[in-house]
């Protein structure tokens, strides 16, 4: 009799346990389904629209407004823009990073000079820009460190999370000399990107820059179009023959 | 009303100034003369398929005297996407090149169009090439 009860109880416990296991398994499956239902950005993309291409308004990016800088950095920004305008009027280039064989860094890299590739894994997303082989690494589910806990760099530290179908990336730790459109910023600058699909083959990146140099956040978007089957080429700045001489003139080193 | 406003805003967005094209962000090609072109015929001494720019080195004869020209092209990445390879031209090839010359008068320029030994013409994909006035 006792034995029967014990056996029955063991069976019930076993059943309960297996039910719990099944429920856990079910929950895991559901969770796996949720994560597999995330949009997959993996693949090659190019800026949309391309030069000379007319944008479909549904997928067009925003214009990039001027940054609302505080008075002191605004003074520097205006001086930079005036210098830029003068140089352009003199038919000289801006003397930007590329002329010095330097990569864009963030956030300028997302302008997509050449095609870019996204490599998506649940725990990490890499974004590579073909120009200068630039790669950013986004660590999913990690906490964004304070700006002064990381060494300033071209791409900074990036962490990501999903908000529904939108990939939210936060970045900090950008070097002060890594500027977008000659805009001064502090080392504490934070970049928040919201990346989502507008259509299966159209991606949009809404970039918001927050910084103590700004009166209010600076927001703009870029759109990208899928390039099925495109394999990124390498880019090594191997022989830079263009340079800006001591008089500020853009010139070319001649070969033999 | 709201719908009309929203549509208006969307249209404004679509009409708003589109940021400078990404390819232009590289170099302005400002050191090359946009107002005239020269045409060179000569022997290739080297065709360099490198970033940030490819270079074509050409020996020509001007007024009976030998002269060497250094011609800049765009990047291998841009050129690859429009049909060029590292083997499209080789040293020793006789080529014709439409060139936007250097403003500073030295023997160099930007290659706008190349005629290969086969007679095939290829452009290296200079952004806004229509802005270079062809005088030859």
Interface residues (C-beta under 8 A of the other chain):
Chain A: X47 X49 X50 X51 X52 X55 X57 X60 X61 X62 X63 X64 X88 X91 X92 X93 X94 X96 X98 X99 X101 X111 X112 X113 X114 X130 X131 X233 X235 X236 X237 X238 X239 X240 X241 X242 X249 X250 X251 X252 X254 X255 X256
Chain B: X10 X11 X13 X14 X16 X17 X18 X19 X21 X22 X23 X24 X25 X26 X27 X28 X30 X31 X45 X46 X48 X50 X51 X52 X53 X55 X57 X68 X70 X72 X75 X76 X77 X78 X80 X102 X103 X104 X106 X107 X108 X127 X128
